[in-house]
Amino acid sequence: MATDPRLTADFWVGAYLRRCALADIPAYVIARGDVTAGAVLVKLATLDGRARAFQRSFDLMSGARAWVTLAEGAEPEVDAVIARQRRHDPDLWVIEVESRTGRTLLQEDGLSS
């Protein structure tokens, strides 16, 4: 069974940060994970005390990947969920995006896969 070629985690993170910068959306690496195969979690801070964390999900039936909400609520609560995820998976990358409007670019062309 052949697998599709995949981007390394650090390459994907670099491209995502660049796209955010070009869209004037502040984004930062909060935690560096495994350079090659680390999973990526994106935290959206809306700058009003609330936040949302997204992780990529894989649909076994269709093979499609999509960003889904892992946690949502008060920012300290979302940070606690992220900290638990990092304890379980030290290879996890965490990117924080700051956007009052909630724009993350995750569902826009090219970033779902």
N, C-alpha and C positions, 0 to 999 in steps of 0.2 A: 504494500500500500504506500503510494507516494504521498508526500505532504507538500503543501504549497510553501514556497519560500516565504520567510517571515523576516520582518525588520528586527534588528536587535532593539532591546528596550532603550538603551541610551540614544540610539539614532532616532527612534520614535519620539522620545521625550524632547530631544533637541529640535526636531521638526515642529512639534506641537508648540513649544515655547516660542519659536520663530513666528509661527502663524498667529499666535496670540499677540506678539509684539507688533506685527504688521497691522493687526486690527485694533491696536491701542487698548488691549486688554492686559492689565498687569498679571503675570503668572510667574511663580517661583517654585524651585525644587525645595521641598521641605525635608524630604528624606530620599537619599539615593539607595536604590536597590541593586540587584544583580545587573551588571552591564549587558549581559547577553539575553537572559531569559526572565528577568524580573517582571512581575505583574505591575500594572500602573493603576493607581487610585487617584482620582481628581477631586479635590475639595473646592467647592464654590463658596466663597464668602461674599455675601451680599452687602456687607458693611453696615448692617442694621442689627447685628447681634445674632443673626440666623445664618445657617450654613447647610450645605447638602454635600454628601460624598457620593461619587459615582464609581462604579467598577464595571469592567467589561464582562458580559455574560455570553455564554456560548450555547446556542440551541442545538442539542444533539440531533434532533429530527431534521432540521433544515441546513445545519452547518453555518447558519448566520451568526454574526456577532453583533452585539448592541450594547450601548452604555445604559446601565440600569442604576437606580438609586439604591445605595447601600444604607444610608442614614440621612435623616433630615430633621432639623429642629434648631434648638439653641446651639450656638457655636461651641460652647464647652462640651455639650453632650456629643456632638458630631466628632469633636477632637478626641473624646474618650473612646468612641467606636474605632476611630483610626488608630489610636494607640494600641488597642486590643488586637487589631488586624496586624499591626507591625510586630507585636510580640509573637504572634502565631506564624508570621511570614517575614523574616528579616530581609528577604530579597525584594520586598515590596517597595516600589517607588511611590512617593506622595508628591503631587503637584498641587499647589494652591493657586486658585484663580480668584481675583477680586473684581467683581462686576455687580454694580447696583441693579442692573437690568437682568442679571442672571445669564448672560451670554457666556458660553464656554467653548463654542466651536466644535463640540464633540459630535453632535448629530449632523453637522454640515459635511458636505461632500469630502470623501477621502479619509475621514477619521474614525469611521465606525468599524473598519476592519483592521 
